[in-house]
Amino acid sequence: MDDPGSTVPRRQLGRYLRELRENAHVTVVAAAKELEWSTPRIWRYETGQVPMHPNDVEAMCRVYRATPETIQTMRALARETKAHGWWHSYGEAIEDWFKLYVGLEAAATKIRKYEADLIPGLLQTVEYMTEVIATNHPDLSQAEQQVKVDVRLRRQRLLARAVPRAPYYDVILSEAVLRRPLRDRSAMARQLDALVVAGRQHNIKIRVLPLAAGLFRSADTGTFTVLDFPTEVREPEPTTIYMDGPCGAVYLDKPHEIQTYEDVWRSLGERALDGDDSRELITAIAKEMTHEA
C-alpha cells in the first residue's frame, strides 16, 4: 500500500496539475491521447489518489507547456508525495485506515478534538495507554501491545516538535472521560495530573465539558477531530473532519459537512469550562482518585 502520509502533498500536486492543464486549455481526453495514457489515470493523478513519479509529472507539464521552473517545482513535489512517514516502518501495528489519519495529523497546523470517552492518544500517559491497548487488543502478545504503545508515544512527539512548528491542539473533554478510572486509581490520578501540566503548554488548550452543562448541539455525534492545514499555500488543503471506530474511519471535507461540525464545536465551546476552571476540576478529580486508591 502506498504511504498514506503523503496524501496532503499528493492532493496539492494533483490540483496544480489540473490547474496547469486547464490554463493550457487541454482536455483530459486530449492529454491522455498525447501521453498515451488512459483518462482514468490522469483523473487519479489530478485527484491525488495515487503517488506520481517525477518523470510522469514532467511529461504532463511538457504537454501543458509549463515553464522549466514550474517543471522543477512539480518534480520536487512529486518526490515529496512518495516520501514515507515514520509510521510506515510500524507495518501492521497501525491499521491501514489509521495510517491516513496519522499522516494528516502530522501535516495539520491546528487539531481540534472533542473526546467523549477516553483521554486523547496525544495526551495519554504510558500507564493509561498501556491499559487502553491491553483492553482493546487482549489477543495480542505483550510484545505486540508494546509496539502499539511505541506508536502512540511516537505520535506524541508531534506536539513538541520544533520544525515544522508543532500544531495547536485544542481539546474539549467530557467530564465522563476524567471520571472513568483505570484499574489502578493512582495511575489515573497521575494521568489527570499530566493533563494539567500539558494544558499549560503554549500550543495545548484543554477544556472540560461538565456533566452539569446538559445537552449540546448534536450531542449524539460522539468523539470527533477537526484538522486544519496550512493556509499560506496556493490551494490550501480543506479542513477535514475525522471519526473512527473498531472497523475503520470516516473522513469528511465537504463545505456543508465542515460547517455542521463547526456548529457542533461552537456549541461545545459555549458550554465547556475555560482553561483555568478546567484545570481546577481536573485537579479535584485527581485528588478524589488518589483518596480512592
C-alpha positions as a Markdown table, in Angstrom:
| # | Residue | x | y | z |
|---|---|---|---|---|
| 1 | Met | 0.0 | 0.0 | 0.0 |
| 2 | Asp | 1.3 | 3.5 | -0.8 |
| 3 | Asp | 2.2 | 5.5 | 2.2 |
| 4 | Pro | -1.0 | 7.5 | 3.0 |
| 5 | Gly | 1.1 | 10.0 | 4.9 |
| 6 | Ser | 1.8 | 11.6 | 1.6 |
| 7 | Thr | -1.9 | 12.4 | 1.0 |
| 8 | Val | -1.6 | 16.1 | 1.5 |
| 9 | Pro | 1.3 | 16.9 | -0.9 |
| 10 | Arg | -0.3 | 14.4 | -3.3 |
| 11 | Arg | -3.6 | 16.2 | -3.4 |
| 12 | Gln | -1.8 | 19.6 | -3.7 |
| 13 | Leu | 0.2 | 18.2 | -6.7 |
| 14 | Gly | -3.0 | 17.0 | -8.3 |
| 15 | Arg | -4.6 | 20.4 | -8.0 |
| 16 | Tyr | -1.6 | 22.1 | -9.5 |
| 17 | Leu | -1.5 | 19.7 | -12.5 |
| 18 | Arg | -5.2 | 20.2 | -13.1 |
| 19 | Glu | -4.7 | 24.0 | -13.0 |
| 20 | Leu | -1.8 | 23.8 | -15.5 |
| 21 | Arg | -3.9 | 21.6 | -17.8 |
| 22 | Glu | -6.9 | 23.9 | -17.7 |
| 23 | Asn | -4.9 | 27.0 | -18.1 |
| 24 | Ala | -3.3 | 25.4 | -21.2 |
| 25 | His | -6.9 | 24.6 | -22.5 |
| 26 | Val | -6.1 | 20.9 | -22.7 |
| 27 | Thr | -8.9 | 18.5 | -22.0 |
| 28 | Val | -8.3 | 15.3 | -20.1 |
| 29 | Val | -9.0 | 13.3 | -23.2 |
| 30 | Ala | -6.5 | 15.3 | -25.2 |
| 31 | Ala | -3.9 | 15.0 | -22.5 |
| 32 | Ala | -4.4 | 11.2 | -22.3 |
| 33 | Lys | -4.1 | 10.9 | -26.0 |
| 34 | Glu | -0.9 | 12.9 | -26.1 |
| 35 | Leu | 0.7 | 11.0 | -23.2 |
| 36 | Glu | -0.7 | 7.6 | -24.4 |
| 37 | Trp | -2.3 | 7.1 | -21.1 |
| 38 | Ser | -5.9 | 6.2 | -20.0 |
| 39 | Thr | -8.1 | 9.1 | -19.0 |
| 40 | Pro | -8.7 | 7.4 | -15.6 |
| 41 | Arg | -5.0 | 7.6 | -14.9 |
| 42 | Ile | -4.9 | 11.4 | -15.4 |
| 43 | Trp | -8.1 | 11.7 | -13.2 |
| 44 | Arg | -6.4 | 9.6 | -10.4 |
| 45 | Tyr | -3.3 | 11.9 | -10.6 |
| 46 | Glu | -5.4 | 15.1 | -10.5 |
| 47 | Thr | -7.4 | 13.9 | -7.5 |
| 48 | Gly | -4.4 | 12.8 | -5.6 |
| 49 | Gln | -5.4 | 9.2 | -5.3 |
| 50 | Val | -2.0 | 7.8 | -6.2 |
| 51 | Pro | 1.6 | 8.9 | -5.8 |
| 52 | Met | 3.4 | 10.1 | -9.0 |
| 53 | His | 6.8 | 9.5 | -10.4 |
| 54 | Pro | 8.6 | 12.8 | -11.1 |
| 55 | Asn | 9.1 | 11.8 | -14.7 |
| 56 | Asp | 5.4 | 11.3 | -15.2 |
| 57 | Val | 4.8 | 14.8 | -13.7 |
| 58 | Glu | 7.4 | 16.3 | -16.1 |
| 59 | Ala | 5.7 | 14.6 | -19.1 |
| 60 | Met | 2.4 | 16.1 | -18.1 |
| 61 | Cys | 3.9 | 19.5 | -17.6 |
| 62 | Arg | 5.5 | 19.4 | -21.0 |
| 63 | Val | 2.2 | 18.7 | -22.6 |
| 64 | Tyr | 0.8 | 21.7 | -20.8 |
| 65 | Arg | 3.8 | 23.8 | -21.9 |
| 66 | Ala | 4.8 | 24.6 | -18.3 |
| 67 | Thr | 8.0 | 26.7 | -17.7 |
| 68 | Pro | 11.2 | 24.9 | -16.7 |
| 69 | Glu | 10.9 | 26.5 | -13.2 |
| 70 | Thr | 7.4 | 25.1 | -12.9 |
| 71 | Ile | 8.5 | 21.7 | -14.0 |
| 72 | Gln | 11.3 | 21.6 | -11.4 |
| 73 | Thr | 8.8 | 22.6 | -8.7 |
| 74 | Met | 6.3 | 19.9 | -9.7 |
| 75 | Arg | 9.1 | 17.3 | -9.8 |
| 76 | Ala | 10.1 | 18.2 | -6.2 |
| 77 | Leu | 6.5 | 18.0 | -5.0 |
| 78 | Ala | 6.2 | 14.6 | -6.7 |
| 79 | Arg | 9.2 | 13.4 | -4.8 |
| 80 | Glu | 7.6 | 14.6 | -1.6 |
| 81 | Thr | 4.4 | 12.6 | -2.3 |
| 82 | Lys | 6.5 | 9.4 | -2.4 |
| 83 | Ala | 8.3 | 10.1 | 0.9 |
| 84 | His | 7.4 | 7.7 | 3.7 |
| 85 | Gly | 6.3 | 9.0 | 7.1 |
| 86 | Trp | 7.8 | 7.5 | 10.2 |
| 87 | Trp | 4.6 | 5.4 | 10.7 |
| 88 | His | 5.4 | 3.4 | 7.6 |
| 89 | Ser | 8.0 | 1.4 | 9.5 |
| 90 | Tyr | 5.5 | 0.1 | 12.0 |
| 91 | Gly | 3.7 | -2.0 | 9.4 |
| 92 | Glu | 0.7 | -4.0 | 10.8 |
| 93 | Ala | 1.0 | -2.3 | 14.2 |
| 94 | Ile | -1.0 | 0.5 | 12.7 |
| 95 | Glu | -4.3 | -0.3 | 10.8 |
| 96 | Asp | -4.2 | 0.9 | 7.2 |
| 97 | Trp | -7.2 | 3.2 | 7.7 |
| 98 | Phe | -5.4 | 4.9 | 10.7 |
| 99 | Lys | -2.2 | 5.5 | 8.8 |
| 100 | Leu | -4.1 | 8.1 | 6.7 |
| 101 | Tyr | -5.1 | 9.9 | 9.8 |
| 102 | Val | -1.5 | 9.9 | 11.3 |
| 103 | Gly | -0.3 | 11.4 | 8.0 |
| 104 | Leu | -2.9 | 14.1 | 8.1 |
| 105 | Glu | -2.3 | 14.8 | 11.8 |
| 106 | Ala | 1.4 | 15.3 | 11.1 |
| 107 | Ala | 0.6 | 17.8 | 8.3 |
| 108 | Ala | -2.0 | 19.8 | 10.3 |
| 109 | Thr | -1.4 | 23.3 | 11.8 |
| 110 | Lys | -4.4 | 23.0 | 14.2 |
| 111 | Ile | -6.1 | 20.0 | 15.7 |
| 112 | Arg | -9.4 | 20.3 | 17.5 |
| 113 | Lys | -10.7 | 17.3 | 19.3 |
| 114 | Tyr | -13.9 | 16.5 | 21.2 |
| 115 | Glu | -13.5 | 13.4 | 23.3 |
| 116 | Ala | -16.4 | 11.7 | 24.9 |
| 117 | Asp | -14.9 | 8.5 | 26.3 |
| 118 | Leu | -11.1 | 8.4 | 26.6 |
| 119 | Ile | -8.1 | 10.7 | 27.2 |
| 120 | Pro | -6.9 | 11.5 | 23.7 |
| 121 | Gly | -4.0 | 9.4 | 22.5 |
| 122 | Leu | -1.7 | 12.5 | 22.1 |
| 123 | Leu | -2.2 | 13.2 | 25.8 |
| 124 | Gln | -2.1 | 9.7 | 27.4 |
| 125 | Thr | 0.5 | 8.6 | 29.9 |
| 126 | Val | 2.2 | 5.3 | 29.3 |
| 127 | Glu | 0.2 | 3.7 | 32.1 |
| 128 | Tyr | -3.1 | 4.9 | 30.6 |
| 129 | Met | -2.3 | 3.9 | 27.0 |
| 130 | Thr | -1.0 | 0.5 | 28.2 |
| 131 | Glu | -4.3 | -0.3 | 29.8 |
| 132 | Val | -6.3 | 1.0 | 26.9 |
| 133 | Ile | -4.4 | -1.0 | 24.4 |
| 134 | Ala | -4.4 | -4.2 | 26.5 |
| 135 | Thr | -8.2 | -3.8 | 26.9 |
| 136 | Asn | -8.8 | -3.2 | 23.2 |
| 137 | His | -6.4 | -5.9 | 22.0 |
| 138 | Pro | -6.5 | -8.7 | 24.6 |
| 139 | Asp | -5.4 | -11.3 | 21.9 |
| 140 | Leu | -2.1 | -9.6 | 21.1 |
| 141 | Ser | 1.1 | -10.7 | 22.8 |
| 142 | Gln | 2.7 | -8.3 | 25.3 |
| 143 | Ala | 5.4 | -7.5 | 22.7 |
| 144 | Glu | 2.7 | -6.7 | 20.1 |
| 145 | Gln | 0.9 | -4.5 | 22.6 |
| 146 | Gln | 4.2 | -2.7 | 23.3 |
| 147 | Val | 4.7 | -1.9 | 19.7 |
| 148 | Lys | 1.3 | -0.1 | 19.7 |
| 149 | Val | 2.4 | 1.8 | 22.8 |
| 150 | Asp | 5.6 | 2.8 | 21.0 |
| 151 | Val | 3.5 | 4.1 | 18.0 |
| 152 | Arg | 1.4 | 6.2 | 20.3 |
| 153 | Leu | 4.4 | 7.6 | 22.1 |
| 154 | Arg | 5.9 | 8.5 | 18.7 |
| 155 | Arg | 2.7 | 10.3 | 17.7 |
| 156 | Gln | 3.0 | 12.4 | 20.9 |
| 157 | Arg | 6.3 | 14.0 | 19.6 |
| 158 | Leu | 4.1 | 15.9 | 17.2 |
| 159 | Leu | 3.1 | 18.4 | 20.0 |
| 160 | Ala | 6.7 | 19.1 | 21.0 |
| 161 | Arg | 8.4 | 19.3 | 17.6 |
| 162 | Ala | 10.2 | 22.5 | 16.5 |
| 163 | Val | 10.3 | 22.0 | 12.7 |
| 164 | Pro | 7.8 | 22.3 | 11.3 |
| 165 | Arg | 6.2 | 24.2 | 14.1 |
| 166 | Ala | 4.1 | 22.0 | 16.4 |
| 167 | Pro | 0.3 | 22.2 | 15.7 |
| 168 | Tyr | -2.1 | 24.0 | 18.1 |
| 169 | Tyr | -4.0 | 21.3 | 19.9 |
| 170 | Asp | -7.4 | 22.4 | 21.2 |
| 171 | Val | -9.2 | 19.7 | 23.2 |
| 172 | Ile | -12.6 | 19.5 | 24.8 |
| 173 | Leu | -13.1 | 16.6 | 27.2 |
| 174 | Ser | -16.4 | 15.3 | 28.5 |
| 175 | Glu | -16.2 | 15.2 | 32.3 |
| 176 | Ala | -17.1 | 11.5 | 32.0 |
| 177 | Val | -13.6 | 11.0 | 30.5 |
| 178 | Leu | -12.0 | 12.2 | 33.6 |
| 179 | Arg | -14.2 | 10.1 | 35.9 |
| 180 | Arg | -13.8 | 6.8 | 34.0 |
| 181 | Pro | -10.9 | 5.3 | 36.0 |
| 182 | Leu | -8.2 | 2.9 | 35.2 |
| 183 | Arg | -8.0 | -0.3 | 37.4 |
| 184 | Asp | -5.1 | 1.5 | 39.2 |
| 185 | Arg | -6.7 | 4.6 | 40.6 |
| 186 | Ser | -3.3 | 6.1 | 41.4 |
| 187 | Ala | -2.3 | 5.7 | 37.7 |
| 188 | Met | -5.5 | 7.5 | 36.7 |
| 189 | Ala | -4.6 | 10.3 | 39.1 |
| 190 | Arg | -1.2 | 10.6 | 37.5 |
| 191 | Gln | -2.9 | 10.8 | 34.1 |
| 192 | Leu | -5.1 | 13.6 | 35.3 |
| 193 | Asp | -2.0 | 15.4 | 36.7 |
| 194 | Ala | -0.3 | 15.0 | 33.4 |
| 195 | Leu | -3.3 | 16.7 | 31.7 |
| 196 | Val | -3.0 | 19.7 | 34.0 |
| 197 | Val | 0.7 | 20.0 | 33.0 |
| 198 | Ala | 0.0 | 19.6 | 29.3 |
| 199 | Gly | -2.7 | 22.3 | 29.4 |
| 200 | Arg | -0.1 | 24.8 | 30.4 |
| 201 | Gln | 1.9 | 24.4 | 27.2 |
| 202 | His | 1.6 | 27.3 | 24.8 |
| 203 | Asn | 0.2 | 25.1 | 22.0 |
| 204 | Ile | -2.2 | 23.0 | 24.0 |
| 205 | Lys | -5.6 | 24.0 | 25.3 |
| 206 | Ile | -7.7 | 21.6 | 27.4 |
| 207 | Arg | -11.2 | 22.4 | 28.4 |
| 208 | Val | -13.8 | 20.2 | 30.2 |
| 209 | Leu | -17.4 | 19.9 | 29.3 |
| 210 | Pro | -19.0 | 19.4 | 32.7 |
| 211 | Leu | -21.8 | 16.8 | 33.0 |
| 212 | Ala | -24.0 | 19.6 | 34.6 |
| 213 | Ala | -23.8 | 21.5 | 31.3 |
| 214 | Gly | -26.5 | 19.3 | 29.9 |
| 215 | Leu | -27.1 | 18.7 | 26.2 |
| 216 | Phe | -25.2 | 20.4 | 23.4 |
| 217 | Arg | -25.9 | 20.6 | 19.7 |
| 218 | Ser | -25.8 | 17.2 | 18.1 |
| 219 | Ala | -24.9 | 15.6 | 21.4 |
| 220 | Asp | -25.2 | 12.2 | 19.8 |
| 221 | Thr | -22.3 | 13.0 | 17.5 |
| 222 | Gly | -19.7 | 11.3 | 19.7 |
| 223 | Thr | -15.9 | 11.8 | 19.5 |
| 224 | Phe | -14.5 | 13.7 | 16.5 |
| 225 | Thr | -11.4 | 15.5 | 15.4 |
| 226 | Val | -11.2 | 18.7 | 13.2 |
| 227 | Leu | -7.9 | 19.1 | 11.3 |
| 228 | Asp | -6.9 | 22.4 | 9.8 |
| 229 | Phe | -4.0 | 22.7 | 7.4 |
| 230 | Pro | -1.5 | 25.4 | 6.3 |
| 231 | Thr | -3.2 | 28.3 | 4.6 |
| 232 | Glu | -0.2 | 30.1 | 3.1 |
| 233 | Val | -0.2 | 27.8 | 0.1 |
| 234 | Arg | -1.7 | 28.4 | -3.3 |
| 235 | Glu | -4.6 | 25.9 | -2.8 |
| 236 | Pro | -4.9 | 25.1 | 0.9 |
| 237 | Glu | -5.9 | 21.6 | 1.9 |
| 238 | Pro | -9.5 | 21.7 | 3.1 |
| 239 | Thr | -10.4 | 21.3 | 6.7 |
| 240 | Thr | -11.1 | 17.6 | 7.4 |
| 241 | Ile | -13.3 | 16.0 | 10.0 |
| 242 | Tyr | -12.2 | 12.6 | 11.3 |
| 243 | Met | -14.1 | 10.0 | 13.3 |
| 244 | Asp | -13.1 | 6.3 | 13.8 |
| 245 | Gly | -14.3 | 3.1 | 15.3 |
| 246 | Pro | -13.1 | -0.5 | 15.7 |
| 247 | Cys | -13.6 | -1.3 | 12.0 |
| 248 | Gly | -12.5 | 1.9 | 10.2 |
| 249 | Ala | -12.7 | 5.6 | 9.9 |
| 250 | Val | -14.8 | 8.4 | 8.3 |
| 251 | Tyr | -13.2 | 11.5 | 6.7 |
| 252 | Leu | -15.5 | 14.5 | 5.8 |
| 253 | Asp | -14.3 | 17.6 | 4.0 |
| 254 | Lys | -17.3 | 18.9 | 2.0 |
| 255 | Pro | -18.2 | 22.5 | 2.9 |
| 256 | His | -21.6 | 21.6 | 4.4 |
| 257 | Glu | -20.0 | 18.8 | 6.5 |
| 258 | Ile | -17.3 | 21.1 | 7.8 |
| 259 | Gln | -20.0 | 23.8 | 8.7 |
| 260 | Thr | -22.0 | 21.2 | 10.6 |
| 261 | Tyr | -19.1 | 20.3 | 12.8 |
| 262 | Glu | -18.0 | 23.9 | 13.2 |
| 263 | Asp | -21.5 | 24.5 | 14.6 |
| 264 | Val | -21.1 | 21.5 | 17.0 |
| 265 | Trp | -17.7 | 22.7 | 18.1 |
| 266 | Arg | -19.1 | 26.2 | 18.8 |
| 267 | Ser | -21.9 | 24.6 | 20.9 |
| 268 | Leu | -19.4 | 22.6 | 22.8 |
| 269 | Gly | -17.1 | 25.6 | 23.4 |
| 270 | Glu | -20.0 | 27.7 | 24.7 |
| 271 | Arg | -20.8 | 25.0 | 27.4 |
| 272 | Ala | -17.2 | 24.0 | 28.3 |
| 273 | Leu | -15.3 | 25.5 | 31.3 |
| 274 | Asp | -12.4 | 27.8 | 30.5 |
| 275 | Gly | -8.8 | 26.7 | 30.8 |
| 276 | Asp | -8.4 | 27.7 | 34.5 |
| 277 | Asp | -11.7 | 26.2 | 35.7 |
| 278 | Ser | -11.0 | 23.1 | 33.7 |
| 279 | Arg | -7.6 | 22.6 | 35.4 |
| 280 | Glu | -9.3 | 23.1 | 38.8 |
| 281 | Leu | -11.8 | 20.4 | 38.1 |
| 282 | Ile | -9.2 | 18.0 | 36.7 |
| 283 | Thr | -7.1 | 18.6 | 39.8 |
| 284 | Ala | -10.1 | 18.0 | 42.1 |
| 285 | Ile | -11.0 | 14.7 | 40.4 |
| 286 | Ala | -7.3 | 13.6 | 40.5 |
| 287 | Lys | -7.4 | 14.1 | 44.3 |
| 288 | Glu | -10.5 | 12.0 | 44.5 |
| 289 | Met | -8.8 | 9.2 | 42.6 |
| 290 | Thr | -5.8 | 9.4 | 44.9 |
| 291 | His | -8.0 | 9.0 | 48.0 |
| 292 | Glu | -9.8 | 6.1 | 46.4 |
| 293 | Ala | -6.5 | 4.3 | 45.6 |
